[in-house]
Amino acid sequence: MLNRGVEPDTGLLERMAKGDEKALEELYRRYSAPVFALLLRILQAREEAEEILQDTFVQLYREAARYNPERGGVTAFLFTIARSRALSRLRKRGARPQKVEDLDLHDPEQELGLWREDDPEGRILVGRALAKLEPTDRKLLEAAFYLGYSHTELSERFQMPLGTVKTRIRRALLKLREFLGGPVASGSEDV
């Protein structure tokens, strides 16, 4: 059932898969600001963040037919594309995301750019879901997602076996998905 005439994101992605550019414009309107905020945090360069933002939405348009709602929401699909492109850019320039001094990933009031400005309930839900995670799992997940550390780098940084790091990150992602009401992945699926 549509709420107040707003088309769900999945419907827009289905239209994009058929070549509907108006659907792309609507998704861009809804999500360009939070995606840009994430890219800016990762890249620390406005010009690069703007370029990757555009590339992200072009890739979303091209790969719309690949989207599988059973694997996660449209926003997860979109943010995964954006994050992947940003980390690729960092690797090309031999850099790593820099710690932003005024960014505290553990501060529940800190704006992280993972929800739309017009969706305060989403912000609250994400904050509560992150708070439910075991502290070490949350730190591993945040370091992997926000700072771009590989599993091997996390293993060294947290002085944990590589298998343990992978298991804890997977467990944290599954718990987040469960807390946020998403589909639960089977053991063989990638998260």
Secondary structure, 3 states (H helix, E strand, C coil): CCECCECCHHHHHHHHHCCCHHHHHHHHHHHHHHHHHHHHHHHCCHHHHHHHHHHHHHHHHHCHHHCCHHHCCHHHHHHHHHHHHHHHHHHHCCCCCCCCCCCCCCCCCCCCCCCCCCCHHHHHHHHHHHHHCCHHHHHHHHHHHCCCCCHHHHHHHHCCCHHHHHHHHHHHHHHHHHHCCCCCCCCCCCC
